[in-house]
């Protein structure tokens, strides 16, 4: 199935190349050759990432899962575009958090095959330390009309998210009982720092529809070549976990935007972008910070995934 999707995307790209010569444009639809567009905006980021641990000696049974939430994190957005050819657009865009946003983490463990989770800790005091994304893309316009434009996109993006969990409460199971141990962790005490990184070459499609001063834009991105890495530091245990979760992860993204043009060179755009990184799994390296001892777990001993929704409002100006 993945091979079929790749062939479809490559076919669409070939079609875009063949259609360039006969693409029709109008002065209203076409960007001026050599022009530069700049966008500046703000947004809100929401979502959840997951961190998983598997026991490769027991058939890959899941033994731990941490859910890292992202809640209403304010972001700053910047974008640049350039039109070197009538049929080609180049874009560089990105966003970054501008304040330490709210989060939430819940940690579940399974130490008994015959039971639901046996251990759980809850950490409402979880902060988003880092969240950002940089994106570089080239769009070949296969079709341009007065009201409609369609293009094929090739791009690369890098995304990173980092959390810090403090304090909280726990409910554990003892050797002689089930969920029979409970307690709290002192407020402000640093427990876990966790970071996810995604490096993603992708292909995609973009469509633009114009109606008077309004423009509706849809952008779809797909990748099955994601390089996924994560890093987990357990401060109370003096342990770090570094995950190499492969270079064949999957990403899908769908963005919708609605713009209103106040002036031929000036517009405002509201958008929403849903992005999903499917679970990638791979080896894990554990380091004891006190003794310096290192342990390597091969196979699919760890995994990571992420899904986010980013809402934004931006001003756009073309020179």
Secondary structure, DSSP 4 states (H G I P E B T S, - for coil): -HHHHHHHHHHHHHHHHHHGGG----TTTSPPTT-EEEEEEEEEEEEEEEEEEEEGGGTSEEEEEEEEEEEEEEEEEEEEEEEEETTEEEEEEEEEESS-EEEEEEEEE---TTSS-SEEEEEEEEEEEEEEEEEEEEEEEEEE-SSEEEEEEEEEEEEEEEEEEEEEEEEE--TTSSS-EEEEEEEEEEEEEEEEEEEEEEEEEEEEEEETTEEEEEEEEEEEEEEEEEEEEETTTTEEEEEE--S-EEEEEEEEEEEEEEETTEEEEEEEEEEEEEEEEEEEEEEETTT--EEEEEEEEEEEEEEEEEEEEEEEEE-
